[in-house]
């Protein structure tokens, strides 16, 4: 009985000749939220289809170049010059692997990550996941809004509080673009990403960092100084955003792909190419920010005031620093890049929140990452597109390392807060007990997600198909290998075994 139920969940997948055995016996993909604004991908294989798939990667890449990342990059370059560039390279590679899994989950199953969570977990764990995810979205949006307000102040002398209000209003207006099709929003975000890239590439021309030192920082791992480890963890945490996993798995559903083996494989390949390109642009931008900061703050011509700014560099001080050292145009370019970064990241952060609704960032990461890894490694959900053993090994090693580093950073940060907060002993003990109790609950939640046994049956795909299909016919052949369980639902297979008196394999052909 259990085996039959498992086979039912596989009925959404595709026969070897490229035709679907979906329950409803239609050519439509199993996407509940398909609509007229979806981009239809032609069945014919062509590299021209790559343009049709281009877009989601740029929306995802914004999370890697938001104002929060910029501030961490600026501090990294100011304090350690180019020594932490290798962290950006490592984090970008890990981000690409994880984002590719999020895209594959959406393409193969026709459901985004939040929908899978809702279908997989009981009501109470789902509610906890939703609350944590929403808190993370808000925590991510705050520096993005403030960063945009800083940029407006630098460019137009707009008061910060007015800039915050304007940012919120403009975000709502720009999000309205999705009513005219997701393509418009993707095009806008791509323009903003390329604007950020152009600004910082020009900043590189102004600052002229040493190319040999930059390459050495990229490929020679080193952690020197007391604060290098903490800053490295901040860089790593800023590069792997949990809400991006929800967002990417949802954005790929805006394409109506052919539900054949070739169509799904082509979609996964092209999504990997376009997101790889977008993440490479984001990687180069982060490298540029650190390089500019490292070159400026280690210049021998800094004034005493500029040296003090470099010791505690933030977004606001960076503008005045660049203006003093490199000139007024450099400051304006930085403000334009910051404006584009803040505005685009608030859009994508809010956009991600829409999908989280259906279902402190380093805190929330395991609660998005663990379900993603388990769902894409589940044969019940992914069928023949399940992660291979080496992909599972690599992704679990990467994810475990990120989660362990984040948890270690959380514990050490809280411990330092207790030791140096100046509170009385009783208050410190009380906060310590409450804080570490909360961490144990947090760890128990992560372990629950890791070791919880997945459901045997995948997402409900409706009733069994018509027992008299019009597209496929089985021709008995005792000498052929056993037919794949993905070719026919369990009930039809059982009936045929009773009729033929055996479970032998067969060969499929078109009527």
HELIX and SHEET records of a PDB file:
HELIX    1   1 UNK A    2  UNK A    9  1                                   8    
HELIX    2   2 UNK A   49  UNK A   53  1                                   5    
HELIX    3   3 UNK A   56  UNK A   61  1                                   6    
HELIX    4   4 UNK A   62  UNK A   64  5                                   3    
HELIX    5   5 UNK A   67  UNK A   80  1                                  14    
HELIX    6   6 UNK A   85  UNK A  109  1                                  25    
HELIX    7   7 UNK A  113  UNK A  120  1                                   8    
HELIX    8   8 UNK A  123  UNK A  156  1                                  34    
HELIX    9   9 UNK A  160  UNK A  175  1                                  16    
HELIX   10  10 UNK A  176  UNK A  180  5                                   5    
HELIX   11  11 UNK A  182  UNK A  207  1                                  26    
HELIX   12  12 UNK A  211  UNK A  219  1                                   9    
HELIX   13  13 UNK A  228  UNK A  239  1                                  12    
HELIX   14  14 UNK A  242  UNK A  251  1                                  10    
HELIX   15  15 UNK A  252  UNK A  254  5                                   3    
HELIX   16  16 UNK A  261  UNK A  297  1                                  37    
HELIX   17  17 UNK A  304  UNK A  311  1                                   8    
HELIX   18  18 UNK A  315  UNK A  326  1                                  12    
HELIX   19  19 UNK A  328  UNK A  357  1                                  30    
HELIX   20  20 UNK A  365  UNK A  376  1                                  12    
HELIX   21  21 UNK A  379  UNK A  382  1                                   4    
HELIX   22  22 UNK A  383  UNK A  385  5                                   3    
HELIX   23  23 UNK A  389  UNK A  420  1                                  32    
HELIX   24  24 UNK A  425  UNK A  451  1                                  27    
HELIX   25  25 UNK A  490  UNK A  500  1                                  11    
SHEET    1   A 2 UNK A  39  UNK A  40  0                                        
SHEET    2   A 2 UNK A 255  UNK A 256  1                                        
SHEET    1   B 2 UNK A 472  UNK A 476  0                                        
SHEET    2   B 2 UNK A 506  UNK A 510 -1                                        
END                                                                             
